[in-house]
Amino acid sequence: DNDKVLSDTVKESGNIILPVVGSLGTYDTELVLTQDSYLKKNILNLAGVEASLERFIPVNQLTTPYSELSKSSHGLGHMNLHPNELMKGQVHLLFINFRGHIIPSMPFRLAIDYLNKQPEEAIIQGKGIRLSKTINSTPKGEILIKFKGGRRSFPYYSFVDILNVKKVPAVFDDKIVLIGFTTEGAPSISTPVDPEMPQVELTANVIEDLMNGRYLHRPDTAIYIEAFLLIIFC
């Protein structure tokens, strides 16, 4: 039973975050979660969060790993891209609204877990998030990604090579390790620094931004400046 072997291995490791993907779209009714639901431990519980639901991208369905694997994981995080095609490789969704429940992104879950925080500890109501020393504003639960560089700005390792060694290399000690496809034909995203950046490396950039508080900042007055410039050039 390979599924059980995988579930048991994930449970024994105790530190694996698995991906979920939401189907974008509005919903008519909120979802009631039972106390034993594995989603229950993966949603944000914030006082007054209901008032903020409309700020987050709504999804009406959620694709998750099979039930036993999800329950065995350390946590779940969404991998949704921005619904606007032009913004997919530039803006990261920290949260999605799954039928009335706030689900944090995988990069957010990985970053806060690495820093030994709970999701609720990193969120400053009405201000944004704080993973490093400063509070970073996150309008609509989004951040503008600041890229480290083009493709392979982070070290790549062949999954086959790792499987063939008897001991996991020390290079992975105390590191966040992402597993994903990077070969030709793998899922890729058009970004300002690379037209076909592997999605797993986009995730790495977001994690580094969150941990170092170095992502791009767009001032609240930007919309007025942009409108002014459009009037001038028109």
Backbone as a ProteinNet text record, in pm:
[ID]
protein_1_A
[PRIMARY]
DNDKVLSDTVKESGNIILPVVGSLGTYDTELVLTQDSYLKKNILNLAGVEASLERFIPVNQLTTPYSELSKSSHGLGHMNLHPNELMKGQVHLLFINFRGHIIPSMPFRLAIDYLNKQPEEAIIQGKGIRLSKTINSTPKGEILIKFKGGRRSFPYYSFVDILNVKKVPAVFDDKIVLIGFTTEGAPSISTPVDPEMPQVELTANVIEDLMNGRYLHRPDTAIYIEAFLLIIFC
[TERTIARY]
86	0	90	122.3	215.5	160.8	29.8	-29.8	-5	-20.4	1	148.4	237.1	380.9	415.6	360	386.7	329.4	205.9	141.5	220.5	264.5	340.3	474.9	538.4	667.9	653.5	549.5	524.1	494.5	417.9	384.5	508.3	594.7	715.9	812.2	816.7	907.9	865.9	735.5	683	706.7	757.7	788.7	753.6	661.5	628.8	499.8	509.8	393.4	351.3	225.7	175.9	90.3	83.2	9.4	-138.3	-218.1	-358.6	-381.9	-481.3	-512.8	-663.1	-701.1	-842.4	-890.8	-1016.8	-1080.6	-1141.3	-1090.3	-1134.1	-1282.2	-1351.8	-1494.2	-1565.4	-1674	-1751	-1830.8	-1878.4	-1956.8	-2084.9	-2187.5	-2317.7	-2328	-2268.9	-2276.5	-2138.7	-2116.9	-1989.5	-1986.2	-1866.6	-1847.5	-1831.6	-1908.6	-1896.9	-1800.9	-1692.8	-1592.4	-1616.2	-1605.6	-1618.3	-1489.4	-1497	-1382.1	-1266	-1294.4	-1187.3	-1138.7	-1185.6	-1143.4	-996.5	-918.4	-777.7	-761.1	-865.6	-858.9	-869.5	-931.1	-955.4	-826	-718.2	-591.3	-507.6	-561.3	-484.9	-547	-650.5	-711.9	-673.1	-680.1	-646.2	-764.7	-740.8	-844.6	-812.9	-870.2	-844.2	-972.6	-963.3	-1080.3	-1122.7	-1250	-1301.8	-1258.7	-1206.8	-1157	-1269.2	-1391.1	-1503	-1515.2	-1482.4	-1492.2	-1387.3	-1284.6	-1175.7	-1187.7	-1286.1	-1297.9	-1306.8	-1379.9	-1400.4	-1270.8	-1167.4	-1039.5	-961.2	-991.6	-912.5	-980.2	-899.5	-949.5	-1036.1	-1162.4	-1250.3	-1230	-1235.3	-1235	-1352.7	-1416.7	-1535.2	-1510.5	-1395.4	-1357.1	-1209.3	-1170.4	-1031.2	-982.8	-871.9	-810.2	-696.1	-704.2	-604.8	-544.4	-432.3	-384.1	-490.3	-480.3	-581.7	-584.3	-697.6	-728.4	-620.1	-574.8	-477	-343.8	-305.6	-180.4	-191.6	-306	-328.1	-322.8	-385.9	-386.7	-247.6	-163.5	-29.4	69.5	34.7	128.8	138.3	244.1	260.8	167.6	129.6	38.9	13.3	-81.4	-117.7	-105.2	-72.5	-65.3	-109	-179.9	-231.6	-121.7	-136.3	-40.2	-106.2	-215.9	-285.5	-202.8	-210.2	-148.1	-251.8	-206.9	-298.6	-392.7	-522.2	-617.6	-593.7	-526.8	-494.7	-370	-383.4	-273.1	-147.6	-164.3	-49.9	23.3	-47.9	9.3	59.1	37.9	72.3	217.4	309.6	450	503.6	414.3	458.7	399.6	279.6	209.5	181.4	205.3	178.2	58.1	-31.5	-149.2	-112.9	-104	-72	-185.8	-309.5	-426.1	-531.7	-611.4	-731.8	-848.8	-967.9	-1089.8	-1165.5	-1151.1	-1222	-1354	-1457.9	-1594.5	-1601.2	-1539.8	-1548.3	-1432.7	-1332.3	-1216.6	-1089.2	-1002.1	-879.1	-769.4	-717.2	-608.8	-482.3	-374.6	-248.8	-178.7	-90	-16.1	93.8	143.2	252.1	378.9	420.1	538.1	523.1	403.7	378.7	389.7	327.1	332.7	476	552.2	689.9	777.4	758.6	839.7	813	685.8	655.2	690.9	678.1	714.2	864.8	941.2	1087.1	1129.3	1051.8	1082.1	1016.5	958.5	893.2	779.5	700.1	583.3	455.2	344.9	213	160.7	74.8	22.7	-34.6	-108.5	-171.7	-70	46.7	149.6	209.3	206.5	271.3	179.4	52.4	-43.6	-78	-58.5	-90.8	-219.3	-327.9	-458.3	-458.1	-505.9	-519.4	-390.8	-278.8	-149.2	-79	-79.3	-10.2	49.5	168.8	234.4	372.8	419.9	553.1	621.9	715.6	796.6	936.4	983.6	1112.9	1086.9	1171.1	1154.9	1049.8	1025.2	933.8	798.2	698.3	563	551.1	508.4	495.7	348.7	307.2	169.2	138.2	19.4	-21.1	-163.3	-182.2	-316.3	-376.5	-501.2	-574.6	-506.1	-419.3	-352.6	-253.4	-193.1	-99.4	34.9	139.8	269	325.6	399.7	470.9	606.2	633.1	753.1	877.8	982.1	1112.1	1203.2	1244.6	1317.5	1466.1	1520.4	1663.3	1743.1	1683.8	1748.3	1670.6	1729.7	1664.6	1670	1644	1642.1	1774.3	1764.5	1878.5	1950.3	1876.7	1931.9	1939.4	1867	1872.2	1934.8	2004	2067.7	1965.4	1993.6	1909.8	1982.3	1906.6	1962.6	1871.5	1930.3	1852.8	1791.3	1660.9	1591.4	1649.4	1685.4	1741.6	1875.6	1957.9	2088	2071.2	1972.6	1948.8	1902.2	1817.2	1767.8	1879.7	1982.3	2089.9	2199.4	2192.3	2293.7	2239.3	2330.2	2288.5	2249.5	2308.4	2280.9	2247.1	2145.1	2107	2221.7	2264.7	2378.6	2357.6	2466.7	2461.4	2415.3	2423.6	2383.2	2236	2157.4	2015.2	1985.5	2086	2062.8	2009.7	1904.6	1845.3	1800.9	1764.7	1718.8	1574.2	1504.4	1374.3	1401.7	1350.2	1372.2	1240	1242.9	1124.7	1142.6	1039.8	1044	950.1	1004.1	920.8	991	916.8	971.1	1042.9	1160.8	1235	1282.5	1253.8	1298.2	1214.2	1255.6	1181.6	1038.2	943.4	802.3	740.2	820.7	768.1	683.9	591.7	509.4	597.5	574	656.2	567.9	625.8	554.4	637	570.2	639.8	658.5	783.7	816.6	899.6	915	997	1143.5	1192.5	1333.5	1355.6	1248.5	1260.7	1124.5	1115.6	985.8	931.2	1017.5	972.6	1037.8	1009.4	1065.8	986.6	1055.2	984.3	902.9	782	695.2	756.6	834	895.9	996.9	1064.4	1159.7	1087.8	970.8	889.2	854.4	819.9	789.6	910.1	1028.9	1151.3	1173.3	1147.3	1163.5	1068.5	943.4	844.4	884.6	932	974.4	1087.7	1185.8	1298.1	1251.3	1159.3	1105.3	1039	957.6	884.3	978.6	1078.7	1168.9	1259.9	1289	1379.8	1308.9	1177.1	1101.1	1150.5	1189	1254.4	1169.7	1042	961	928.5	880.2	855.1	739.4	745.7	640.4	576.9	445.4	371.7	296.1	334.1	267.7	120.4	41.6	-102.6	-132.6	-39.1	-62.3	-29.3	19.7	63.1	-49.8	-170.4	-282.8	-309	-288.7	-310.3	-197.8	-75.6	38.6	23.1	-20.1	-37.8	-147.7	-256.2	-364.9	-319.5	-239	-186.5	-97.6	-10.7	78.8	1.4	-104.8	-187	-252.3	-297.6	-361	-259.1	-136.8	-31.4	0.5	17.3	58.5	-56.3	-176.9	-291.5	-317.6
-118.4	0	123.9	173.2	285.5	413.2	431.4	550.4	553	435.4	428.5	449.7	395	413.6	561.6	630.2	773.3	851	821.1	890.8	871.1	747.6	718.5	791.5	797.7	864.8	1014.5	1073.9	1216.5	1245	1158	1176.5	1165.2	1068.3	1048.1	1166	1226	1339.2	1458.2	1481.7	1586.8	1729	1748.1	1885.9	1915.1	1837.8	1853.4	1932.7	2039.6	2120.3	2079	2046.3	1999.9	2107.9	2105.2	2208.7	2177.2	2283.2	2273.9	2383.1	2362	2458.8	2484.1	2610.7	2646.5	2680.2	2649.1	2687.6	2825.6	2922.7	3060.7	3075.6	3148.9	3173	3204.4	3277	3313.6	3193.9	3204.1	3095.3	3151.6	3066.3	3108.4	3089.3	2982.4	2953.6	2921.6	2953.7	2921	2772.3	2718.5	2577.5	2558.6	2466.3	2434.7	2317.6	2338	2234	2160.5	2028.3	1949.1	1961.3	1929.3	1942.9	1853.8	1739	1647.4	1671.6	1777.5	1808.1	1851	1794.9	1833.2	1976.8	2032.8	2172.8	2265.1	2214.2	2296.1	2352.7	2271.6	2316.9	2397.8	2416.8	2487.7	2620.6	2662.2	2791	2891.6	3018.3	3123.2	3153.8	3162.1	3197.5	3334.4	3436.4	3573.4	3639.4	3711.8	3785	3887.7	3884.2	3981.2	3957.5	3836.6	3810.1	3810.8	3786	3783.6	3915.6	4024	4154.6	4171.6	4086.1	4097.9	3999.3	3911.2	3806.4	3861.5	3970.8	4026.6	4079.6	4097.8	4146.7	4036.6	3911	3800.2	3734	3677.2	3610.5	3490.7	3485.1	3374.8	3250.2	3134.5	3007.4	2924.6	2851.2	2774.7	2624.4	2579.9	2439.5	2432.2	2323.7	2309.1	2168.5	2162.9	2034.4	2010.7	1900.7	1870.1	1731.6	1700.8	1562.3	1471.6	1341.9	1251.3	1262.1	1228.3	1257.3	1212.8	1088.5	1038.3	1111.6	1146.9	1219.4	1359.9	1424.7	1558.8	1557.4	1457.2	1446.8	1420.2	1351.5	1316	1430.8	1531	1640.8	1734.2	1812.6	1914.1	2032.2	2050.6	2159.4	2166	2250.8	2271	2418.7	2446.7	2585	2594.5	2700.4	2709.9	2751.8	2709.3	2740.5	2820.6	2888.3	2966.3	3085.4	3109.5	3227.8	3337.7	3459	3571.8	3549.2	3579.7	3556.6	3644.4	3757.5	3845.9	3793	3758.7	3699.5	3785.5	3918.2	4007.7	4011.6	3972.7	3984.4	3851.2	3741.6	3609.5	3598.3	3654.8	3644	3764.3	3849	3970	3985.5	3930.6	3946.8	3809.4	3797.1	3671.7	3687.6	3589.6	3588.1	3519.7	3597.1	3539.3	3453.7	3489	3417.7	3402.2	3296.9	3283.2	3259.9	3293.4	3277.6	3157.2	3043.6	2923	2912.1	2960.7	2952.7	2995.5	3110	3165.3	3131	3063.6	3025.3	3076.3	3139.3	3195.1	3088.9	3057	2959.2	3031.8	3022.6	3090.1	3016.7	3087.9	3028.1	2936.8	2848.6	2760.6	2838.3	2939.3	3016	3079.1	3130.5	3191.7	3087.7	2969.8	2862.7	2817	2800	2753.6	2855.9	2983	3088.2	3099.1	3104.5	3120.2	2995.4	2878.4	2755	2750.5	2793.7	2797.5	2892.5	2999.4	3098.4	3064.9	2943.7	2896.2	2987.2	3031.5	3113.2	3040.2	3084.4	3041.8	3146.8	3108.3	3206.8	3330.8	3311.5	3424.3	3520.7	3468.1	3553.1	3650.2	3612.7	3694.3	3802.3	3798.4	3892.1	4001.9	4125.2	4240.7	4301.3	4284.6	4327.2	4473.2	4495.2	4630.5	4691.2	4616.9	4672.5	4586.4	4456.7	4370	4250	4209.7	4094.3	4134.2	4057.6	4082	3947.5	3915.8	3796.2	3832.1	3947.7	3997.6	4106.3	4204.7	4307.1	4411.8	4430.7	4536.6	4482.3	4569.8	4534.7	4574.2	4480.3	4506.4	4507.7	4616.7	4630.7	4529.2	4468.9	4369.9	4399	4502.6	4534.3	4416.3	4386	4275.3	4140	4132.2	4005.6	3966.8	4065.1	4038.4	4105.4	4054.7	4122.7	4127.1	4232.6	4244.4	4174.6	4079.6	3996.8	4072.2	4065	4118	3998.2	3981	3861.1	3870.8	3758.1	3748.9	3755.4	3706.1	3704.5	3614.5	3581.9	3493	3348.6	3259.7	3117.3	3070.1	2977.6	2919.5	3019.1	3115.7	3202.5	3128.5	3016.3	2927.8	2795.9	2725.1	2598.8	2491.2	2419.1	2308.1	2176.8	2073.4	1940.4	1838.1	1742	1637.9	1545.1	1521.9	1434.6	1293.5	1247.8	1113.7	1102.3	1207.1	1204.6	1193	1263	1257.8	1118.7	1056.4	922.3	819.2	844	745.3	755.2	854.7	864.7	802	752.4	683.9	781.5	900.4	999.2	1132.4	1198.4	1328.1	1426.2	1494.4	1587.3	1694.5	1734.2	1834.4	1970.4	1989.7	2117.6	2148	2044.9	2064.1	2092.2	2081.6	2102.8	2243.2	2250	2377.7	2464.3	2400.9	2473.3	2435.6	2527	2493.6	2429.6	2309.5	2237.4	2228.9	2275.2	2269.7	2158.8	2079.5	1972.6	2010.3	2015.2	2053.5	2025.6	2040	2014.8	2138.5	2117	2228.4	2195.6	2074.7	2035	2102.9	2086.9	2146.3	2093.4	2183	2144.5	2149.3	2178.7	2188.9	2316.1	2319	2439.2	2562.1	2666.4	2786.8	2910.9	3021.4	3147.8	3257.1	3345.1	3460.2	3565.3	3601.9	3699.7	3812.6	3923.2	4033.4	3996	3890.7	3854.2	3728.2	3655.1	3531.9	3499.4	3486.6	3459.4	3320.8	3227.6	3091.5	3041.7	3109.5	3068.3	2949.2	2840.3	2727.1	2773.3	2720.2	2766.4	2741.8	2634.5	2605.5	2713.4	2774.7	2880.9	3012.5	3032.2	3147.8	3138.6	3018	2994.7	3027	2988.2	3015.7	3165.6	3241.5	3387.1	3448.3	3401	3454.9	3424.3	3301.8	3263.9	3354.2	3376.8	3461.8	3604.6	3654.7	3788.6	3798.7	3699	3701.2	3694.8	3610	3591.1	3711	3782.6	3896.5	4031.2	4029.2	4153	4242.4	4182.2	4260.1	4276.5	4241.1	4251.1	4396	4416.4	4550.9	4615.7	4745.8	4819.4	4919.1	4920.9	5013.3	5109.5	5236.5	5331.5	5348.3	5385.1	5402.8	5511	5606.4	5717	5678.4	5555.4	5514	5521.4	5488	5488	5627.9	5730.6	5868.4	5913.7	5870.7	5904.6	5839.6	5711	5639.8	5703.8	5745.3	5809.4	5942.7	6016.7	6143.9	6126.6	6023.4	5997.1	5955.5	5877.8	5836	5957.3	6051.2	6172.9	6253.1	6262.4	6338.7	6275.7	6143	6076.7	6058.6	6067.8	6057.6	6193.6
0	0	0	-119.1	-130.2	-67.7	-74.9	-14	136	199.8	344.9	379.3	297.4	320.2	314.8	214	199.9	317.9	356.2	468.8	597.5	621.4	742.7	743.8	627.3	617.5	642.7	585	604.7	751.9	814.4	955.4	1042.6	1013.5	1092.8	1079.2	961.8	941.1	1026.6	1034.5	1121.5	1077.5	955.3	914.3	768.9	712.8	570.9	552.2	473.3	436.2	295.2	276.9	147	79.6	-54.6	-127.4	-145.5	-147.7	-188	-292.5	-377	-481.9	-482.3	-481.5	-482.3	-622.6	-650.1	-776.5	-758.1	-832.6	-815.6	-847.5	-763.9	-786.7	-656.9	-667.3	-548	-498.5	-375.5	-315.9	-257.7	-250.2	-197.3	-46.6	2.1	145.8	200.3	327.5	390.8	426.4	434.9	465.6	615.7	671.9	814.5	829	904.2	923.5	1054.4	1049.1	1171.1	1252	1380.4	1468.6	1427.5	1362.6	1323.8	1180.6	1116.1	980.2	978.5	884.5	876.4	830.3	768.2	728.9	849.1	955.8	1074.8	1131.3	1128.1	1186.7	1087.8	967	865.1	823.7	893.8	863.7	971.1	935.9	1031	1120.2	1248.5	1344.9	1403	1342.2	1386.2	1432.6	1541.9	1590.9	1486.6	1452.4	1357.3	1213.9	1185.7	1051.1	946.9	991.3	896.9	820.7	887.4	822.6	713.5	717.5	621.2	505.2	509.6	409.1	268	252.1	118.7	57.8	138.4	85.8	14.7	45.6	-5.6	-125.5	-214.8	-334.6	-294.1	-341	-302.3	-389.7	-327.8	-400.2	-349.3	-439.9	-399.2	-390.6	-437.6	-424.2	-390.3	-324.9	-283.4	-319.4	-393.2	-425.6	-327.8	-253.5	-150.5	-175.9	-112	-115.7	-53.3	-78.7	-23.7	129.1	185.5	325.1	423.4	414.4	511	500.2	377	358.4	416.3	393.9	448	600.4	660.9	806.7	862.7	784.5	830.1	817.6	738.2	713.4	833.3	835.6	939.1	914.3	787.5	753.3	604.5	567.1	427.2	393.4	267.7	222.8	77.5	44.1	-93	-190.1	-315.8	-421.4	-534	-503.4	-606.3	-654.2	-784.1	-842.7	-852.3	-875.7	-887.4	-1005.6	-990.7	-1100.1	-1222.2	-1203.2	-1315.2	-1386.7	-1515.1	-1590.4	-1585.5	-1590.5	-1591.9	-1457.7	-1351	-1217.1	-1160.8	-1233.4	-1180	-1135.7	-1214.3	-1180.6	-1107.5	-1055.2	-986.6	-847	-826.4	-698.7	-638.3	-509.3	-439.2	-346.3	-350	-261.9	-130.4	-24.9	105.7	158.9	120.8	173.2	63.4	74.8	-6.6	87.7	40.3	118	64.5	132.2	91.6	166.5	104	157.3	304.6	331	466	556.8	504	585.3	518.4	596.8	544	545.2	426.1	414.4	371	449.2	413	299.3	231.1	120	171.8	84.6	123.3	160	80.1	121.1	259.4	289.5	419.8	530.5	509.1	608.7	632.1	523.7	537	610.1	576.6	637.7	787.7	825.7	967.9	1047.7	983.5	1051.8	1075.5	977.2	990.3	1101.9	1121.3	1225.2	1359	1366	1488.7	1534.3	1438.1	1469.5	1429.7	1487.1	1443.1	1345.6	1250.4	1154.6	1221.8	1330.7	1397.2	1459.4	1497.6	1557.7	1457.6	1329.2	1226.7	1169.8	1206.8	1148.8	1248.6	1207.2	1291.1	1234.4	1306.9	1257.7	1214.5	1093	1041.6	989.6	1002.9	959.8	855.1	873.6	779.4	849.3	807.4	868.3	919.8	1018	1072.8	1092.8	1005.7	1021.4	1066.4	1020.1	1065.6	1170.5	1180.2	1283.2	1247.4	1118.2	1076.3	1036.6	1045.7	1001	854.5	771.2	628.6	589.3	527.3	483.5	373.4	381.5	281.4	235.2	153.2	105.4	29.8	62.2	-0.1	22.5	122.9	150.6	43.3	-23.6	-132.3	-105.1	-169.2	-166.4	-308.3	-336.4	-463.7	-448	-535.7	-522.3	-567.9	-487.4	-525.1	-551.7	-675.3	-714.1	-680.9	-637.9	-609.9	-739.8	-846.7	-978	-1071	-1186	-1281.5	-1236	-1328.7	-1297.5	-1237.2	-1145.5	-1073.1	-982	-932	-828.4	-695.6	-688.3	-572.3	-617.9	-530.8	-571.3	-607.8	-715.1	-760	-729.1	-693.4	-672.4	-737.6	-804.8	-870.6	-766.7	-781.1	-687.8	-694.3	-815.1	-832.5	-759.3	-770.2	-702.1	-551.4	-497.4	-352.4	-310.2	-393.4	-361.3	-360.6	-441.2	-456.6	-351.1	-264.7	-159.2	-30.7	50.9	173.3	282.7	279.7	382.7	316.8	368.3	312.6	331.2	224.6	234.5	340.2	404.7	511.1	460.3	327.1	269.8	298	328.4	355.9	503.4	588.6	732.1	758.6	838.3	880	761.7	652.2	534.1	501.3	434.9	376.2	241.2	219.4	94	17.8	-106.5	-193.1	-295.4	-314.3	-414.1	-528	-650.5	-764.2	-895.6	-1005.5	-1138.9	-1191.7	-1251	-1310.6	-1452.2	-1499.3	-1632.1	-1739.7	-1864.9	-1975.9	-1977.7	-1992.5	-1990.9	-1852.9	-1749.3	-1612.9	-1600.2	-1503.2	-1483.2	-1462.3	-1540.2	-1530.1	-1530.1	-1484.3	-1473.2	-1539.5	-1610.8	-1668.9	-1560.3	-1536	-1432.7	-1494.4	-1425	-1477.9	-1500.3	-1433.4	-1445.4	-1528.8	-1559.1	-1636.6	-1697.2	-1830.6	-1893	-1864.6	-1819.7	-1791.4	-1662.2	-1553.8	-1424.9	-1371	-1333.1	-1272.8	-1152	-1139.4	-1031.8	-894.5	-881.3	-751.6	-714.7	-814	-783.2	-752.6	-813	-775.8	-627.4	-582.9	-441.8	-354	-399.1	-322.4	-307	-413.5	-406.5	-304.2	-304	-210.3	-67	-41.2	93.8	141.9	54.5	94.1	120.5	38.6	60.7	197.4	230.2	356.7	476.4	467.6	581.2	603.9	496.3	508.1	500.2	480.2	470.5	359.1	244.7	140.1	14.9	19.9	-102.2	-135.3	-257.3	-306.9	-232.6	-218.2	-149.4	-245.1	-246.3	-331.8	-241.7	-238.8	-148.8	-182.2	-82.1	-103.4	-206	-221	-315.2	-458.7	-479.6	-613.4	-715.2	-673.3	-766.7	-823.1	-739.9	-785.2	-878.5	-845.6	-931.1	-1067.8	-1067.9	-1194.7	-1278.1	-1213.8	-1286.5	-1344.9	-1268.4	-1314.8	-1436.6	-1433.4	-1544.8	-1669.6	-1649.6	-1763	-1829.9	-1748.3	-1803.7	-1884.9	-1831.7	-1901.1	-2036.9	-2038.2	-2161.9	-2260.7	-2211.8	-2302.1	-2369.3
[MASK]
++++++++++++++++++++++++++++++++++++++++++++++++++++++++++++++++++++++++++++++++++++++++++++++++++++++++++++++++++++++++++++++++++++++++++++++++++++++++++++++++++++++++++++++++++++++++++++++++++++++++++++++++++++++++++++++++++++++++++

